[in-house]
């Protein structure tokens, strides 16, 4: 099924994961519109923005180099990763896929042969066919990138701040806590008050009060600059002791397969996303 025509595959994937029929002619719910996005919204710049290395040029141009994490190298083959030249702590990521990260907190404990086998496996993955035909990833060149290991004082793992932006305006954000230990997530408004919807179980949701980052307004402003002109994009940042560091840009959160609870929010959030119109005879949207 993964090699089926995009329109057909979108219907299959959406119904399989949500139990609902997909209406590509008149999508209403948020995840319906994400499926439409995958099938019809193809500006070439999306290939650059989902590439974890190529996006750096866009971020530097829009908001400045100071918001980028330090990188140690970019590699096309596993054997190019020179472990001996890397610091004692670092992160290696696949630039062309999602969730392929090697987090190293002590280089002495790394099995380089095992790591190279892992890297080879990553480089053989195609994100477009690996998940739900997420178009932006289809032509992204497989590479590896080594980055500085980020850590916030007194926390075992980073907090992700993910801003949901519609037509360049952030409407709310998603927060991820403790990815390495007890991964939890929750949605917040722009005043950092909890919102009454989720897409994970209660057990995996943030229920305790968490401290608002000191630079929340700055991260919101930066997200909106990066999101300008796109009907929808999620812009992710970390806040490291008050300093904003860009994470990534995502056009298809959870591949458009995880509905919100309560159900009414699927339409409420869907209303935020104003899809461009296909002109008469037009099969794809290729311009911003």
C-alpha positions in Angstrom: 0.0 0.0 0.0 2.9 2.4 0.7 3.6 2.7 -3.0 0.0 3.4 -3.9 -0.9 6.7 -5.6 -1.0 9.5 -3.0 -4.8 10.1 -3.2 -5.5 6.4 -2.7 -3.0 6.0 0.1 -4.2 9.0 2.0 -7.7 7.6 2.1 -6.4 4.2 3.3 -4.1 5.7 6.0 -6.6 8.2 7.4 -9.4 5.6 7.7 -7.1 3.0 9.1 -5.8 5.2 12.0 -8.8 7.4 12.7 -11.8 5.2 11.7 -13.2 8.0 9.7 -13.7 8.5 5.9 -11.4 11.0 4.3 -12.9 13.8 2.3 -10.2 15.3 0.1 -12.7 17.5 -1.8 -13.8 19.3 1.3 -11.6 18.4 4.3 -12.8 19.8 7.6 -10.9 18.3 10.5 -7.2 19.1 11.1 -5.8 15.7 10.2 -8.0 15.6 7.1 -6.3 18.8 6.0 -2.9 17.4 6.8 -3.7 14.5 4.4 -4.7 17.1 1.8 -1.5 19.0 2.5 0.5 15.8 1.7 -1.3 15.1 -1.5 -1.7 18.6 -3.0 0.6 21.2 -1.3 4.1 20.8 -2.9 6.1 24.1 -2.9 9.7 23.0 -3.5 10.9 24.9 -0.4 9.3 22.2 1.8 12.0 19.8 0.8 14.6 22.2 2.2 12.7 23.0 5.4 12.3 19.4 6.6 16.0 18.6 5.9 17.6 19.0 9.3 20.8 20.4 7.7 19.4 22.4 4.7 16.9 24.2 7.0 19.7 25.9 8.8 20.2 28.3 5.9 16.6 29.3 6.0 16.7 29.9 9.8 19.9 31.9 9.5 18.4 34.1 6.9 15.1 34.6 8.7 16.0 35.0 12.4 19.8 34.7 12.6 22.6 32.2 13.2 22.5 32.6 16.9 19.3 30.5 17.2 21.0 27.5 15.6 22.7 24.7 17.5 26.4 24.2 16.8 27.2 21.4 14.3 30.4 19.3 14.1 29.9 17.8 10.7 27.6 16.6 7.9 28.2 13.1 6.5 26.9 11.1 3.5 28.4 7.8 4.6 28.7 6.2 8.1 32.4 5.8 7.8 32.8 9.6 7.4 31.7 10.1 11.1 35.0 10.7 12.8 34.2 9.7 16.4 37.8 10.5 17.5 37.3 14.2 16.5 33.9 14.6 18.2 33.6 15.9 21.8 32.8 13.6 24.7 29.1 14.4 24.3 27.2 14.9 21.0 24.2 13.9 19.0 24.1 12.3 15.5 20.8 12.7 13.6 19.6 11.6 10.2 18.7 14.7 8.3 16.1 13.2 6.1 13.9 11.2 8.5 12.1 11.6 11.8 13.2 10.2 15.2 16.5 8.7 14.1 18.9 10.2 16.7 22.0 8.8 18.5 22.4 10.7 21.8 25.9 10.3 23.2 26.6 11.5 26.7 29.9 9.6 27.1 31.9 8.9 23.9 34.0 6.2 25.7 31.0 4.0 25.9 30.0 4.2 22.2 30.3 1.0 20.2 31.4 2.6 16.9 30.8 -0.6 14.9 27.2 -0.8 16.2 26.8 2.9 15.6 27.9 2.7 12.0 25.5 -0.2 11.3 22.7 2.0 12.8 23.8 4.9 10.6 23.8 2.7 7.5 20.3 1.5 8.3 19.1 5.1 8.7 20.6 6.2 5.4 18.7 3.4 3.7 15.4 4.7 4.9 13.1 6.9 2.8 10.8 8.9 5.1 8.2 9.3 2.3 7.6 5.6 2.0 8.5 4.8 5.6 5.4 6.6 7.0 2.4 8.1 5.2 3.8 9.5 2.0 4.9 12.8 3.6 5.7 14.6 0.3 8.2 17.1 1.7 10.6 14.3 2.6 10.4 12.5 -0.8 13.5 14.1 -2.4 15.5 14.9 0.7 19.1 13.7 0.4 20.0 11.1 3.1 22.7 12.5 5.3 23.9 12.5 8.9 24.6 15.5 11.0 26.5 15.7 14.3 25.4 18.4 16.7 26.3 19.8 20.1 24.7 17.9 23.0 22.2 20.3 24.6 21.4 20.2 28.3 19.4 22.5 30.5 20.6 22.9 34.1 19.0 20.4 36.6 17.0 18.5 33.9 17.8 15.0 32.6 16.4 15.8 29.1 15.3 18.8 27.1 11.8 20.3 27.0 10.4 20.8 23.5 8.2 23.8 22.7 6.3 23.2 19.5 4.3 26.1 18.1 1.4 25.3 15.9 1.4 28.2 13.3 -1.4 28.9 10.8 -0.8 31.5 8.1 2.2 32.7 10.1 0.3 33.1 13.3 1.0 30.8 16.3 -2.3 29.7 17.8 -1.1 27.3 20.6 1.9 25.2 21.5 2.6 21.6 22.5 5.2 20.8 25.2 7.2 17.6 25.5 8.8 16.6 28.7 11.3 13.9 29.8 11.7 12.1 26.4 14.4 9.8 27.8 12.6 8.8 31.0 8.9 9.3 31.2 7.8 11.1 28.0 4.8 13.2 28.5 3.1 15.9 26.4 0.5 18.6 26.7 -1.1 21.5 24.8 -0.9 25.1 26.1 -2.3 28.5 25.0 0.1 31.4 24.4 -0.3 32.5 28.0 1.0 29.0 28.9 -2.3 27.8 30.4 -3.2 24.2 29.8 -5.6 23.5 27.0 -8.5 21.0 27.3 -7.4 18.6 24.5 -4.8 15.9 23.9 -3.9 13.1 21.5 -2.2 10.7 23.9 -3.5 8.9 26.9 -4.0 10.6 30.3 -1.0 8.6 31.5 1.2 10.1 28.9 -0.2 13.6 29.3 1.2 16.5 31.4 -1.0 16.8 34.4 1.4 18.6 36.8 1.9 22.3 36.7 5.1 23.2 34.8 7.0 26.5 34.8 6.6 28.9 31.9 9.8 29.4 30.0 11.2 32.9 30.5 11.5 33.4 26.7 8.1 32.1 25.7 7.2 35.3 23.8 10.5 35.3 22.0 10.0 31.7 20.8 6.5 32.5 19.7 7.7 35.6 17.7 10.5 33.6 16.1 8.2 30.7 15.2 5.8 33.2 13.4 8.7 34.6 11.4 9.7 31.2 10.2 6.1 30.1 9.6 5.3 33.1 7.4 3.4 32.3 4.2 2.6 28.7 5.1 -1.0 27.6 5.7 0.3 25.4 8.5 3.7 24.5 10.0 4.8 23.5 13.5 8.0 25.2 14.5 9.9 23.6 17.4 12.3 25.3 19.8 14.3 24.4 22.9 14.9 26.9 25.7 18.3 26.3 27.2 18.6 28.4 30.4 16.6 31.1 28.7 18.3 30.9 25.3 16.1 29.8 22.3 17.5 27.1 20.1 15.7 26.1 16.9 14.7 22.5 16.7 12.9 21.7 13.4 9.9 22.5 11.2 7.2 20.0 10.7 4.4 20.1 8.2 2.7 16.8 9.0 2.6 16.3 12.8 2.2 12.6 13.7 1.6 12.0 10.0 -1.9 13.3 10.3 -3.1 10.1 12.0 -3.6 11.0 15.7 -6.9 12.6 16.4 -7.5 15.0 19.3 -9.6 14.2 22.3 -12.3 15.4 22.9 -13.4 14.9 19.3 -14.8 18.4 18.8 -11.3 19.8 18.8 -10.5 18.1 15.5 -12.9 20.5 13.8 -12.0 23.5 16.0 -8.3 23.2 15.2 -9.1 22.3 11.6 -10.8 25.7 11.2 -7.5 27.4 11.9 -6.0 25.8 8.8 -7.1 27.7 5.6 -6.1 25.6 2.6 -5.2 27.3 -0.6 -7.5 26.7 -3.6 -6.5 24.5 -6.6 -7.2 26.6 -9.7 -9.1 25.2 -12.6 -7.0 22.5 -14.2 -4.4 22.7 -11.5 -3.4 19.3 -10.0 -0.8 20.5 -7.4 0.1 23.7 -5.6 3.8 24.4 -6.2 4.1 28.0 -5.2 3.8 29.7 -1.8 
